[in-house]
Amino acid sequence: MLETLNRIARWLLPLRMLFLGLAIFGFMLLILSLFAEEGGQQGLFAIPAMTLFLWALSVFVFILNFAVIPQRNEGESGIIRRGIQRLQRAWYWLVGLFFLSTTLLLLYVTTRLVTIWLRDFF
């Protein structure tokens, strides 16, 4: 699993600044919409901006975390070195499971936000 996440992150690595820019743009649009929208239009731009911010930030953090992962254990290393490598890889497994759970949660939140947005404005 770690190698797959690493491969995806390395493939997206050239686009990391784009995702950071999208996250900043989504955050700025969210802040602007909170202060500028009034009346029946409140939330017209806030919900898509929040969705853009959350997804772009999630992808950016994913790229940063999984672009470089610890190598597998080498048979000729000492017992202490192998133990440290196992702990490092175990930590990345936990981070990977965290990202999986937050992605599932983000999918749920996105579907709820899009449903509310479509119901209220279209």
N, C-alpha and C positions, 0 to 999 in steps of 0.2 A: 504494500500500500504506500509506503513512504517513497519508493522509487517512482510510482505513478504520480503522486502529488508533486514530487520534485520535477518530473518531466513536464507536467502541466505548468508549474511555476516558471521553469526556465523558458518554456515556449512563450509565456506571457510577459517575461521579464522586459523586453523592449517597450512594452506598452504600460509599464508601471507609472510613468509620469502622466500619461493620459488618464489613467484611473484616479490618480491623485488630483489632477485638474478637474475631473468630473465630480469628485467628492467635494472639493472646495466650491465649485460652481453650484452644486446641489445645496450645500450648506448656506452659501450666500443667498441663493434664491429662496430658501426656506426662511431665513431671517428677514429678508425683504418682504416676503409675502405675509409674514406674521404682523409686520408693521403697516403694510400698505393696503391689504385687502380689508374690505369692510362690507357689512350688510350681507346680502345673499351670495356674494362671491367669495366669502370667507372659506378658504380651503381649496379653492380652484387650483392654485399653484402650489400650495403647501404640501398636499398629499403626494403629487408626483415628485416634488423636490425632495421630500423626505425619503421616498423610495429610491431615487437616484443617489442620494447621499449614502444611504445604508448599503446598497449594492456596490457602489464604486469603492467605498471605504473597505468593505469586506474583501473585495478582490485585491485591492492594494495591500492590505495586511496579509492576505494569503500569499501573494507573490513575495513579500518581504520574508515571511517565515519559512517558506519551503523552497526558495531558490537554492539554498545550500543546506544539505543535510549531512549528518555524520555518516562516514563509510561503514560498511559491514565489518564485523570482526575479522581480523586476520589471524590465521592459525599460528603464526610464528611470534605473535606478541606475547608479552608477559600476562600473568593473571590479573594484575592490577589494571593494566592498560585495557584488557578485554572487558573488565568490569566497568570501567569508566565509559567505554564505547557503548556497552549495553545500556547503561543508565542514560546516556545522551540519546540513544535511539528510542528508549522507552519514553523519555520526555517528549520527543517528537511524535510518537504514537498518541500520547495523551493530547497533544496540541491538535493532531489530525482528527481525533474523535471529537474534540471541542469544536473544531471548524465544521465537521459534519453535522453536529447537533445545532450549531448556530445557523448553518445554511438551511436546515430543515425548518427551524423557527422563523428565519427570514422569509422563506417561501410562504409559510402560513401568514405572516404579517403582511406580506406583499399582496396575497390574494384578498385578505380582509380589507386592506387599504384601497385596492383597485375596485373591489365590490362597492365599498362605501362611496368612493369617488364617482363611479359610474351611476350609482343610484341617486346621488345628490345633484349631479350636474348634467346628466344626459337622459 
